[in-house]
Amino acid sequence: MDIKEIFKDNGILKKKNKNYKKRISQIKAAILLEKAIIDKNHFILEGPCGFGKSIAYLIPSIKNFIETDYNGKIVLVTSNISLQEQLHNKDLPFVLDVFDELYPNKRVQNNIKPAVLKGIGNFLCIDKLEDEDFFSKQTLTNKNEMDRLWKYYQNTEDGDLTKSDFILSNEMRKLTTVDSVECKSNFCPYKDKCFYTLHRKKAQQAKVVVTNYHMLFSCINANSSVFNDASLIVFDEAHEAEDILREFNASHVSIGTVEYIEKKIKEIENKLGRKNEILGLENTEKLSNYAKEFFKGIEERYEKTIYLRAKIIDSQKDLPNNENLVFMLNDTIRRLKKVKINIEQILDIEGQNQNNDDTPQEDLGNDDVKSALAVTKALITTIENMVEMIYRVDDILQDKNIVMWVEIEKGVVVLGKKNIDVSQTFKRYFLEKEDDGACKTCILTSATISVDGNFEYLKNNLGFNLIDKDKVVEFMGKSPFNLTNQELWYLPKDALPGNDENFEKTMTNQIEKIIKATGGGVLCLFTSNRNLNLCKSELSKKHINYKVYAQGDMGRNKLTELFKEDYNSNLLATKSFFTGIDIPGQSLRCIVIDKLPFTSPGDPVNQKLKMRPNYFGRYMLPQMIITLKQAVGRGVRSVDDKCVICILDERLSTATYKNKVLSSFKYKKNATRSLEKVKNFIADNK
């Protein structure tokens, strides 16, 4: 079947969805993408808001999958839960229904049963909930929450907490869920009923899997079989892939790491019934004191700079003496390895005895002992990593692609390590072609991945420049909206550059004028918590006649809901609201962006990149443009929307790079410096 037949006027898509509208740009993308899949090429697609990028990649992907007799697996990756749910609950069922009718003999709905793959922390742990001591942890403060949770546990089919109508407190989450280290896995008495095991097994068997970036990277990194047969991977919200991959491979150690080590040792001792036998009280105290001494030494050495920005570590000499701490950590490793050998010997002896009694192998040994072995192995790895981080700095930094730093994070001194460039990693994971069933096609898509009309920034950062350029197909979709008429760009006449020392003094006055001019309906996006809090404080003193909500007052969903419902309200938020917030209609009439959203120059990766040629043009500017496009994209969400885009940063008008910024928005901009024109634009569209 020709793919154009699927998209034709009054065709199957219109039949299945009366609201479907033909989009020429979307059809062109689908045609090119189908060819790329057949040719085993990679595909980069920018699909602006309203373009319909999910349908643009799902139609050719599923069509080819059916026509090749469901060979391999399709993996759909995204960075946020709302898009994950939209794909699994809305877009995929719609597309599968379409192909069920187009290919009646292929039994599409029977052969493709999509699954979602989430992290283990989203699922209740039966072993914890069925523990006879579970209700002994009930207190006056958590009784209602525990009762509600228990009722959910009694009625849930899959133990998925994201499907519940309540949010667990951190305390209750620790009591009812596990992480990958804490999980007893095959040693658990409830392994056959385990919610997460069944969830993961379903994803492994599914032909189409929807997941998030972290789960994908973790499975690929661990050589998990979940995605071994993936033939096509779609990276939605691909502008976030680089940062998420960099953070995934990062390491951090702090005093909290030592507290975690001590907690896990107690857990092992409890499982083995050997209280204080591994380290003993004296050695535990020594380990804690040496760790506090080391991190306090870092704070004192860099106290003038560490509170302002990360301090780059260039050699072992940049850290305080830590021989006592390293000695205690190595001693702990030695003790744990001895425990590990003892446990393995116990299990081996039990196994031999049980085998003599014809007991099935899977029932061997004490579950707590087996669980202690798993925790011990993981803990040894954690401590070895900490020793390397604090004692082998010079060895680590032999790799010029690694940056190490110290910083204060929520009042705690943290030593960190991460890759500067992840292009080789992404290439190795996803772009290299092999003959053993490795992924044949990667599709990278987002509403905002081009800079100045091209994809070079994304391609350089994710390794596409390291493979044959003929293996990469690109398509830049067109917006179905008339953004020249639907948007009005406004830069106040008296705006100051975002890096001017007086900027903060004028910012709130500008925002007050805009709120009054638009009659509310303003989403203010700030590049820092400091600016948000300053504006919130100043506006409260001015007693303006419009409700002002602020991020931090309540949860994100509740804030968004209140802003939508109250036509004249305003919302102050930071960078987490630059993406993933969808408010069509006249509740949102104006977006204010305080400054051009450059990443912090104090970020350790940026500090290292700054040493490279053309640092600003190659890294800082493109990243800022993509972030700005995300923020501006919160405005017009439908053909009927009208929105003022206000940027308070004079650099948009005066900087040498202004044209590169503006040309990245591929439409003629209706712009003004007159507040009166803003009033008229709003009035004309009420």
C-alpha positions as CSV (number, residue, x, y, z in Angstrom):
1,M,0.0,0.0,0.0
2,D,1.2,3.5,-0.9
3,I,1.6,5.5,2.3
4,K,0.0,8.5,0.5
5,E,-3.3,6.6,0.4
6,I,-3.4,6.6,4.2
7,F,-3.2,10.4,4.3
8,K,-5.5,11.3,1.4
9,D,-8.5,13.6,1.7
10,N,-11.5,11.8,3.3
11,G,-9.3,8.7,3.7
12,I,-8.9,6.3,6.6
13,L,-7.5,8.9,9.0
14,K,-10.5,11.2,8.5
15,K,-12.8,8.2,8.8
16,K,-11.3,7.2,12.2
17,N,-10.9,10.8,13.5
18,K,-13.4,13.4,12.2
19,N,-11.1,16.2,13.6
20,Y,-8.1,15.0,11.4
21,K,-6.8,17.7,9.1
22,K,-4.6,17.0,6.1
23,R,-1.1,18.6,6.5
24,I,1.1,18.6,3.5
25,S,4.3,18.9,5.5
26,Q,3.3,16.0,7.7
27,I,2.7,13.8,4.7
28,K,6.1,14.7,3.1
29,A,7.8,13.7,6.4
30,A,6.0,10.4,6.6
31,I,6.9,9.5,3.0
32,L,10.6,10.3,3.5
33,L,10.6,8.5,6.8
34,E,9.2,5.3,5.3
35,K,12.0,5.3,2.7
36,A,14.6,5.9,5.5
37,I,13.3,2.9,7.4
38,I,13.4,0.7,4.3
39,D,16.9,1.9,3.5
40,K,18.0,1.4,7.2
41,N,18.9,5.1,7.5
42,H,18.5,7.4,10.5
43,F,16.0,10.3,10.4
44,I,16.0,13.7,12.1
45,L,12.6,15.5,12.1
46,E,11.6,18.9,13.5
47,G,7.8,19.0,13.9
48,P,6.5,22.3,15.2
49,C,3.5,22.5,17.4
50,G,0.4,21.5,15.4
51,F,2.5,19.6,12.9
52,G,1.4,16.2,14.2
53,K,4.8,14.6,14.6
54,S,3.5,11.6,16.5
55,I,1.3,10.5,13.6
56,A,4.1,11.5,11.1
57,Y,6.5,8.9,12.6
58,L,4.0,6.3,13.9
59,I,2.3,5.7,10.5
60,P,5.4,4.8,8.5
61,S,7.0,3.0,11.5
62,I,4.0,0.7,12.1
63,K,3.3,0.2,8.4
64,N,6.8,-1.0,7.8
65,F,6.7,-3.2,10.9
66,I,3.5,-4.9,9.6
67,E,4.9,-5.4,6.1
68,T,8.0,-7.0,7.4
69,D,6.0,-9.5,9.5
70,Y,6.6,-7.8,12.8
71,N,10.4,-8.4,12.7
72,G,12.2,-6.8,15.6
73,K,10.8,-4.3,18.0
74,I,9.8,-0.6,18.0
75,V,10.9,1.5,21.0
76,L,9.3,4.9,21.5
77,V,11.3,7.1,24.0
78,T,10.2,10.4,25.5
79,S,11.3,12.5,28.4
80,N,7.9,13.3,30.1
81,I,5.1,11.2,31.5
82,S,2.3,13.1,29.7
83,L,3.7,12.4,26.2
84,Q,4.4,8.8,27.3
85,E,0.7,8.4,28.3
86,Q,-0.5,10.2,25.1
87,L,1.5,7.8,23.0
88,H,0.4,4.6,24.8
89,N,-3.2,5.6,25.5
90,K,-4.2,7.7,22.5
91,D,-1.9,7.8,19.5
92,L,-0.9,4.2,19.3
93,P,-4.4,2.8,19.8
94,F,-5.6,5.1,17.0
95,V,-2.8,4.1,14.6
96,L,-3.3,0.4,15.3
97,D,-7.0,0.7,14.7
98,V,-6.2,2.3,11.4
99,F,-3.9,-0.5,10.3
100,D,-6.3,-3.2,11.6
101,E,-8.7,-2.0,9.0
102,L,-6.1,-1.5,6.2
103,Y,-4.5,-5.0,6.8
104,P,-7.4,-7.2,8.0
105,N,-5.3,-10.4,7.4
106,K,-2.4,-9.3,9.5
107,R,-4.2,-9.4,12.8
108,V,-2.5,-6.1,13.8
109,Q,-4.2,-5.6,17.2
110,N,-3.3,-9.2,18.2
111,N,0.3,-9.0,17.1
112,I,1.1,-5.6,18.4
113,K,0.1,-5.1,22.0
114,P,2.1,-2.0,23.1
115,A,3.6,-1.9,26.6
116,V,5.0,0.9,28.8
117,L,8.3,0.4,30.6
118,K,8.7,2.4,33.8
119,G,11.3,2.4,36.6
120,I,11.1,0.0,39.6
121,G,10.4,2.9,42.0
122,N,7.0,3.4,40.4
123,F,5.7,0.0,41.7
124,L,4.6,-1.3,45.1
125,C,6.9,-4.0,46.6
126,I,4.8,-6.9,47.8
127,D,7.5,-8.2,50.0
128,K,7.5,-5.0,52.0
129,L,3.7,-4.7,52.2
130,E,3.3,-8.3,53.2
131,D,5.9,-8.1,55.9
132,E,4.4,-8.9,59.3
133,D,6.0,-5.7,60.7
134,F,4.5,-3.4,58.0
135,F,1.7,-1.9,60.2
136,S,4.1,-1.5,63.1
137,K,5.5,1.4,61.2
138,Q,2.1,3.2,61.3
139,T,2.1,6.5,63.2
140,L,-0.5,9.2,63.9
141,T,0.9,11.3,61.1
142,N,1.0,8.6,58.4
143,K,-2.1,6.5,59.4
144,N,-4.5,8.0,56.8
145,E,-1.8,7.7,54.1
146,M,-1.1,4.1,55.1
147,D,-4.8,3.1,55.1
148,R,-5.3,4.7,51.7
149,L,-2.2,2.9,50.3
150,W,-3.3,-0.4,51.7
151,K,-6.7,-0.1,50.1
152,Y,-5.0,0.7,46.8
153,Y,-2.7,-2.3,47.2
154,Q,-5.7,-4.6,47.8
155,N,-7.4,-3.5,44.6
156,T,-4.6,-2.8,42.2
157,E,-3.8,-5.3,39.4
158,D,-0.4,-4.0,38.6
159,G,0.9,-2.1,41.6
160,D,1.6,1.0,39.5
161,L,1.7,4.0,41.7
162,T,1.5,6.4,38.8
163,K,-2.1,5.2,38.2
164,S,-3.2,6.0,41.8
165,D,-5.2,9.1,42.6
166,F,-2.8,10.2,45.4
167,I,0.9,11.1,45.7
168,L,3.0,9.2,48.3
169,S,5.1,11.1,50.8
170,N,8.8,10.3,50.6
171,E,8.6,8.5,53.9
172,M,5.8,6.2,52.7
173,R,7.5,5.6,49.4
174,K,10.6,4.3,51.2
175,L,8.4,2.0,53.2
176,T,6.6,0.5,50.2
177,T,8.9,0.6,47.2
178,V,12.5,-0.6,46.4
179,D,15.4,0.5,44.2
180,S,17.4,-1.8,42.1
181,V,19.9,-2.5,44.9
182,E,17.3,-3.1,47.6
183,C,15.2,-5.4,45.4
184,K,15.6,-9.1,46.3
185,S,14.9,-10.1,42.6
186,N,15.1,-13.8,42.2
187,F,15.6,-14.3,45.9
188,C,12.3,-12.8,46.8
189,P,9.5,-15.1,48.0
190,Y,7.0,-13.1,45.9
191,K,9.1,-13.1,42.7
192,D,6.4,-14.9,40.7
193,K,3.8,-12.2,41.7
194,C,6.2,-9.2,41.7
195,F,4.5,-6.2,40.1
196,Y,7.7,-4.9,38.6
197,T,8.9,-8.2,37.3
198,L,5.6,-8.8,35.5
199,H,5.6,-5.2,34.2
200,R,9.2,-5.7,32.8
201,K,8.3,-9.1,31.4
202,K,5.4,-7.6,29.5
203,A,7.6,-4.9,28.0
204,Q,10.2,-7.6,27.0
205,Q,7.5,-9.6,25.2
206,A,5.9,-6.5,23.5
207,K,6.5,-5.6,19.9
208,V,6.1,-1.9,20.6
209,V,7.4,-0.4,23.9
210,V,7.0,3.2,25.2
211,T,9.6,4.2,27.7
212,N,11.7,7.1,29.0
213,Y,15.3,8.1,28.3
214,H,16.7,7.0,31.6
215,M,15.1,3.5,31.3
216,L,16.4,3.1,27.8
217,F,20.0,4.2,28.7
218,S,20.0,2.0,31.8
219,C,18.9,-1.1,29.9
220,I,21.3,-0.5,27.0
221,N,24.2,0.2,29.4
222,A,23.5,-3.0,31.4
223,N,23.1,-5.1,28.2
224,S,19.6,-5.9,29.3
225,S,17.6,-8.2,27.0
226,V,14.6,-5.8,27.0
227,F,15.7,-3.9,24.0
228,N,18.1,-6.4,22.4
229,D,15.8,-6.9,19.4
230,A,14.9,-3.2,18.8
231,S,14.9,-2.5,15.1
232,L,13.7,1.0,15.3
233,I,14.0,3.6,18.1
234,V,12.1,6.9,18.1
235,F,13.6,9.6,20.4
236,D,10.8,12.1,21.0
237,E,11.7,15.4,22.7
238,A,15.2,14.7,21.2
239,H,16.5,18.1,22.2
240,E,16.8,16.6,25.8
241,A,18.7,13.5,24.8
242,E,22.2,14.9,25.2
243,D,21.7,16.3,28.8
244,I,19.9,13.2,30.0
245,L,22.6,10.9,28.7
246,R,25.3,13.1,30.3
247,E,23.5,13.0,33.6
248,F,22.9,9.3,33.3
249,N,26.6,8.6,33.1
250,A,27.5,11.1,35.9
251,S,28.7,10.2,39.3
252,H,28.4,12.1,42.6
253,V,29.7,11.4,46.1
254,S,29.0,13.3,49.3
255,I,28.6,12.7,53.0
256,G,25.2,11.2,52.0
257,T,27.1,8.5,50.2
258,V,28.8,7.4,53.4
259,E,25.4,7.5,55.3
260,Y,24.0,5.3,52.5
261,I,27.0,2.9,53.0
262,E,26.4,2.7,56.7
263,K,22.7,2.2,56.3
264,K,23.2,-0.7,53.8
265,I,25.8,-2.4,56.1
266,K,23.2,-2.4,58.9
267,E,20.7,-3.8,56.5
268,I,23.1,-6.7,55.6
269,E,23.8,-7.3,59.3
270,N,20.1,-7.5,60.1
271,K,19.5,-10.0,57.3
272,L,22.4,-12.1,58.5
273,G,21.6,-11.7,62.2
274,R,25.1,-10.3,62.9
275,K,24.5,-6.9,64.5
276,N,27.6,-4.6,64.4
277,E,29.8,-7.5,63.2
278,I,30.9,-6.1,59.8
279,L,32.4,-2.7,60.8
280,G,31.6,-2.5,64.4
281,L,30.6,0.7,66.3
282,E,34.1,2.1,66.5
283,N,34.9,1.7,62.8
284,T,31.5,3.1,61.8
285,E,32.2,6.2,63.9
286,K,35.7,6.5,62.3
287,L,34.3,6.2,58.8
288,S,31.7,8.9,59.5
289,N,34.1,11.3,61.1
290,Y,36.8,10.9,58.4
291,A,34.1,11.6,55.7
292,K,32.8,14.7,57.5
293,E,36.4,15.9,57.9
294,F,37.1,15.4,54.2
295,F,34.0,17.2,52.9
296,K,34.4,20.0,55.5
297,G,38.0,20.4,54.2
298,I,36.7,20.9,50.7
299,E,34.2,23.5,51.9
300,E,36.8,25.4,53.9
301,R,39.3,25.3,51.0
302,Y,36.9,26.8,48.4
303,E,34.4,28.6,50.6
304,K,34.8,31.9,48.7
305,T,33.8,30.3,45.4
306,I,32.0,27.1,45.9
307,Y,28.7,28.7,47.0
308,L,28.6,30.7,43.8
309,R,29.6,28.2,41.1
310,A,31.1,24.7,40.8
311,K,34.9,24.6,41.4
312,I,36.7,22.5,38.7
313,I,39.0,19.9,40.0
314,D,42.2,19.6,37.8
315,S,44.3,17.2,39.9
316,Q,44.4,15.2,43.1
317,K,46.1,18.2,44.8
318,D,42.9,20.1,44.5
319,L,41.3,17.9,47.2
320,P,42.2,17.8,50.9
321,N,44.2,14.9,52.3
322,N,41.9,11.9,52.5
323,E,44.2,9.0,53.4
324,N,42.3,8.2,56.6
325,L,38.9,8.1,54.8
326,V,40.3,6.0,51.9
327,F,41.9,3.6,54.4
328,M,38.5,3.2,56.1
329,L,36.7,2.7,52.8
330,N,39.2,0.1,51.5
331,D,38.9,-1.6,54.9
332,T,35.1,-1.7,54.5
333,I,35.5,-3.1,51.0
334,R,37.8,-5.8,52.4
335,R,35.3,-6.7,55.1
336,L,32.4,-6.8,52.7
337,K,34.3,-9.1,50.3
338,K,34.9,-11.4,53.2
339,V,31.2,-11.3,54.0
340,K,30.4,-12.0,50.4
341,I,32.6,-15.1,50.4
342,N,31.1,-16.4,53.6
343,I,27.6,-15.9,52.2
344,E,28.5,-17.7,49.0
345,Q,30.0,-20.6,51.0
346,I,26.8,-20.8,53.2
347,L,24.6,-20.9,50.1
348,D,26.8,-23.5,48.4
349,I,26.7,-25.8,51.5
350,E,22.9,-25.3,51.8
351,G,22.6,-26.0,48.1
352,Q,24.5,-29.3,48.4
353,N,22.5,-30.4,51.4
354,Q,19.2,-29.5,49.6
355,N,20.3,-31.2,46.4
356,N,20.9,-34.4,48.4
357,D,17.2,-34.1,49.5
358,D,16.1,-33.7,45.9
359,T,14.9,-30.1,46.7
360,P,14.4,-28.0,43.5
361,Q,17.4,-25.6,43.0
362,E,15.2,-22.5,42.9
363,D,14.0,-23.1,46.4
364,L,17.5,-23.2,47.9
365,G,18.8,-21.1,50.7
366,N,17.4,-18.5,53.1
367,D,15.9,-15.5,51.2
368,D,17.4,-13.0,53.6
369,V,20.8,-14.5,53.1
370,K,20.5,-14.4,49.4
371,S,19.2,-10.8,49.5
372,A,22.2,-9.9,51.7
373,L,24.5,-11.2,49.0
374,A,22.9,-9.0,46.3
375,V,23.1,-5.9,48.5
376,T,26.7,-6.7,49.5
377,K,27.8,-7.0,45.8
378,A,26.1,-3.7,44.9
379,L,27.6,-1.9,48.0
380,I,31.1,-3.0,47.1
381,T,30.7,-1.4,43.7
382,T,29.4,1.8,45.3
383,I,32.4,2.1,47.7
384,E,34.9,1.3,45.0
385,N,33.4,4.1,42.9
386,M,33.7,6.5,45.9
387,V,37.4,5.5,46.4
388,E,38.1,6.2,42.7
389,M,36.4,9.5,42.9
390,I,38.2,10.9,45.9
391,Y,41.6,9.2,45.5
392,R,42.3,8.5,41.9
393,V,41.5,11.9,40.4
394,D,44.7,12.1,38.3
395,D,43.9,8.7,36.7
396,I,40.3,9.7,35.9
397,L,41.4,13.0,34.3
398,Q,43.7,11.2,31.9
399,D,40.4,11.1,29.9
400,K,40.1,14.6,28.6
401,N,36.4,14.1,28.0
402,I,35.7,14.0,31.8
403,V,35.2,17.0,34.1
404,M,35.3,16.7,37.9
405,W,34.1,19.4,40.2
406,V,33.0,20.3,43.7
407,E,29.9,22.3,44.6
408,I,27.3,23.0,47.3
409,E,24.0,21.2,46.5
410,K,21.2,21.9,48.9
411,G,23.7,22.8,51.6
412,V,25.8,19.6,51.1
413,V,29.3,19.5,49.6
414,V,29.2,17.3,46.5
415,L,32.1,15.9,44.4
416,G,30.9,15.2,40.9
417,K,32.1,13.6,37.6
418,K,30.6,13.6,34.2
419,N,31.4,13.4,30.5
420,I,31.8,16.7,28.6
421,D,30.9,15.2,25.2
422,V,28.5,12.3,24.8
423,S,28.6,12.0,21.0
424,Q,30.8,8.8,21.1
425,T,28.5,7.2,23.7
426,F,25.3,7.9,21.7
427,K,27.0,6.7,18.5
428,R,28.1,3.5,20.2
429,Y,24.7,2.9,21.8
430,F,22.4,3.6,18.8
431,L,24.1,4.7,15.5
432,E,26.6,2.0,14.8
433,K,25.3,-0.7,12.5
434,E,26.0,-4.3,13.3
435,D,24.9,-7.6,11.8
436,D,23.6,-9.1,15.1
437,G,20.2,-7.4,15.2
438,A,21.3,-4.0,16.4
439,C,19.0,-1.1,15.9
440,K,18.7,-0.3,12.1
441,T,17.0,3.1,12.3
442,C,16.9,5.9,14.9
443,I,14.3,8.7,14.5
444,L,15.1,11.9,16.4
445,T,12.3,14.3,16.6
446,S,11.2,17.4,18.5
447,A,9.5,20.7,17.9
448,T,12.8,22.5,18.6
449,I,16.0,20.8,17.4
450,S,17.0,23.2,14.6
451,V,19.2,26.3,15.1
452,D,19.4,28.9,12.4
453,G,17.6,26.6,9.9
454,N,19.8,23.5,10.3
455,F,20.4,20.5,12.6
456,E,24.2,20.7,13.0
457,Y,24.1,21.4,16.7
458,L,22.1,18.2,17.4
459,K,24.2,16.2,14.9
460,N,27.5,17.2,16.4
461,N,26.4,16.6,20.0
462,L,24.9,13.1,19.4
463,G,27.5,11.7,17.0
464,F,25.8,11.9,13.7
465,N,28.9,13.7,12.4
466,L,30.9,10.6,13.2
467,I,29.0,8.3,10.8
468,D,28.4,8.3,7.0
469,K,26.4,11.5,6.2
470,D,24.5,9.5,3.5
471,K,22.9,7.4,6.3
472,V,21.1,10.4,7.8
473,V,17.9,11.9,6.4
474,E,16.6,15.3,7.6
475,F,13.3,17.0,7.4
476,M,12.2,20.4,8.8
477,G,8.4,20.5,9.1
478,K,6.3,23.6,8.7
479,S,3.9,24.8,11.3
480,P,0.2,24.7,10.2
481,F,-0.3,27.9,12.2
482,N,-0.1,31.5,10.8
483,L,2.3,32.6,13.5
484,T,2.9,36.0,11.9
485,N,-0.7,36.9,12.6
486,Q,-1.2,34.8,15.8
487,E,1.8,36.1,17.7
488,L,3.0,39.6,18.5
489,W,6.6,39.9,19.7
490,Y,7.1,42.7,22.2
491,L,10.4,44.1,23.4
492,P,9.9,47.1,25.8
493,K,11.5,50.4,24.7
494,D,13.3,50.8,28.0
495,A,14.4,47.1,28.3
496,L,17.9,46.5,29.7
497,P,20.4,43.8,28.6
498,G,19.8,40.6,30.7
499,N,23.4,40.9,32.0
500,D,23.0,44.5,33.1
501,E,23.5,45.1,36.9
502,N,20.3,47.1,37.0
503,F,18.2,44.5,35.2
504,E,16.5,43.1,38.3
505,K,15.4,46.6,39.5
506,T,13.4,47.2,36.3
507,M,12.1,43.7,35.6
508,T,9.1,43.7,38.0
509,N,8.0,47.1,36.8
510,Q,8.0,45.9,33.2
511,I,6.0,42.8,34.2
512,E,3.4,44.8,36.2
513,K,2.8,47.0,33.1
514,I,2.4,44.0,30.9
515,I,-0.1,42.3,33.3
516,K,-2.2,45.5,33.4
517,A,-2.0,45.9,29.6
518,T,-3.2,42.3,28.9
519,G,-5.7,42.1,31.8
520,G,-3.9,39.1,33.1
521,G,-3.4,35.8,31.3
522,V,0.4,36.1,31.6
523,L,2.8,33.3,32.0
524,C,6.1,34.7,33.2
525,L,9.1,32.3,32.6
526,F,12.2,33.1,34.6
527,T,15.7,31.9,34.1
528,S,16.4,31.8,37.8
529,N,14.6,31.1,41.1
530,R,16.0,34.4,42.3
531,N,14.2,36.4,39.7
532,L,11.0,34.6,40.2
533,N,11.1,35.2,44.0
534,L,12.0,38.8,43.5
535,C,9.1,39.4,41.1
536,K,6.7,37.5,43.4
537,S,7.7,39.6,46.4
538,E,7.5,42.9,44.5
539,L,4.2,42.2,42.9
540,S,2.7,41.3,46.3
541,K,3.6,44.8,47.5
542,K,2.0,46.5,44.6
543,H,-1.4,45.0,45.2
544,I,-2.3,44.6,41.5
545,N,-5.9,43.6,40.9
546,Y,-5.0,40.2,39.3
547,K,-4.3,36.9,40.9
548,V,-0.7,35.8,40.8
549,Y,0.3,32.2,41.2
550,A,3.9,31.1,41.6
551,Q,5.8,27.9,41.1
552,G,6.4,26.4,44.5
553,D,3.0,27.5,45.9
554,M,1.6,24.0,45.0
555,G,2.1,21.2,42.5
556,R,2.7,21.8,38.8
557,N,-0.6,20.2,37.7
558,K,-2.7,22.2,40.2
559,L,-1.0,25.4,39.3
560,T,-1.7,24.8,35.6
561,E,-5.3,23.9,36.3
562,L,-5.9,27.1,38.4
563,F,-4.2,29.3,35.7
564,K,-6.5,27.8,33.0
565,E,-9.6,28.2,35.1
566,D,-9.0,31.8,36.1
567,Y,-9.1,34.0,33.0
568,N,-7.4,37.0,34.6
569,S,-4.8,35.1,36.6
570,N,-1.0,35.1,36.1
571,L,1.6,32.4,36.7
572,L,5.3,32.9,37.6
573,A,7.5,29.9,36.9
574,T,11.1,28.8,36.1
575,K,12.7,26.6,33.5
576,S,10.7,23.4,34.3
577,F,7.7,25.2,32.8
578,F,9.6,26.0,29.6
579,T,8.5,22.6,28.3
580,G,5.5,20.2,28.8
581,I,2.9,22.8,29.7
582,D,-0.1,23.0,27.2
583,I,-2.6,25.8,27.7
584,P,-4.6,26.4,24.5
585,G,-7.2,29.2,24.4
586,Q,-7.3,32.7,25.9
587,S,-6.3,31.8,29.4
588,L,-2.8,32.2,28.2
589,R,-2.5,35.5,26.3
590,C,1.0,36.5,26.9
591,I,4.4,34.9,27.7
592,V,7.0,37.0,29.4
593,I,10.6,35.7,29.3
594,D,12.9,37.6,31.7
595,K,16.2,36.9,30.0
596,L,17.6,35.1,27.0
597,P,17.9,31.6,28.6
598,F,21.6,31.0,28.5
599,T,22.8,28.1,30.6
600,S,24.9,29.0,33.7
601,P,28.5,29.8,32.9
602,G,29.3,28.3,36.3
603,D,28.1,24.8,35.2
604,P,31.1,22.5,35.2
605,V,30.6,21.3,31.6
606,N,30.3,24.9,30.4
607,Q,33.5,25.8,32.3
608,K,35.4,23.1,30.4
609,L,33.7,23.9,27.0
610,K,34.7,27.5,27.5
611,M,38.3,26.5,26.8
612,R,37.4,25.2,23.3
613,P,37.5,27.3,20.1
614,N,34.2,29.2,19.3
615,Y,32.7,28.1,22.6
616,F,29.9,30.7,22.5
617,G,28.8,30.1,18.9
618,R,29.1,26.3,19.0
619,Y,27.7,25.6,22.5
620,M,26.2,28.5,24.5
621,L,24.2,30.2,21.7
622,P,22.6,27.1,20.1
623,Q,21.5,25.8,23.5
624,M,20.0,29.1,24.4
625,I,18.1,29.3,21.1
626,I,16.6,25.8,21.6
627,T,15.5,26.7,25.1
628,L,14.0,30.0,23.9
629,K,12.1,28.1,21.2
630,Q,10.7,25.8,23.8
631,A,9.5,28.7,25.9
632,V,8.0,30.6,23.0
633,G,6.3,27.4,22.0
634,R,4.1,27.5,25.1
635,G,2.1,30.3,23.4
636,V,0.2,29.4,20.3
637,R,-1.1,25.8,20.7
638,S,-4.0,25.9,18.1
639,V,-5.1,27.7,15.0
640,D,-7.4,29.9,17.1
641,D,-4.8,31.0,19.7
642,K,-3.3,34.5,19.8
643,C,-0.4,35.3,22.1
644,V,2.0,38.1,22.9
645,I,5.7,37.0,23.2
646,C,7.5,39.5,25.5
647,I,11.2,39.3,26.0
648,L,12.6,41.7,28.6
649,D,16.2,41.3,27.4
650,E,17.5,44.2,25.2
651,R,20.2,41.8,23.9
652,L,17.6,40.5,21.5
653,S,17.8,43.8,19.7
654,T,21.4,44.8,20.1
655,A,23.6,41.7,20.3
656,T,25.7,40.6,17.4
657,Y,24.0,37.3,17.4
658,K,20.4,38.7,17.3
659,N,19.8,37.7,13.7
660,K,20.8,34.1,14.3
661,V,18.3,34.0,17.2
662,L,15.5,35.5,15.2
663,S,16.2,33.4,12.1
664,S,15.8,30.2,14.1
665,F,12.1,31.1,14.3
666,K,11.2,30.2,10.7
667,Y,8.4,32.8,10.1
668,K,8.1,36.5,9.7
669,K,7.6,38.1,13.1
670,N,5.0,40.7,13.9
671,A,7.0,42.8,16.3
672,T,6.6,46.0,18.3
673,R,8.2,48.1,21.1
674,S,4.9,49.8,21.9
675,L,2.9,48.7,24.9
676,E,-0.2,50.4,23.3
677,K,0.0,47.9,20.4
678,V,0.1,45.1,22.9
679,K,-3.1,46.4,24.4
680,N,-4.7,46.6,20.9
681,F,-3.6,43.1,19.9
682,I,-5.2,41.7,23.1
683,A,-8.4,43.7,22.7
684,D,-8.8,42.7,19.0
685,N,-8.6,39.0,19.9
686,K,-11.0,38.9,22.9
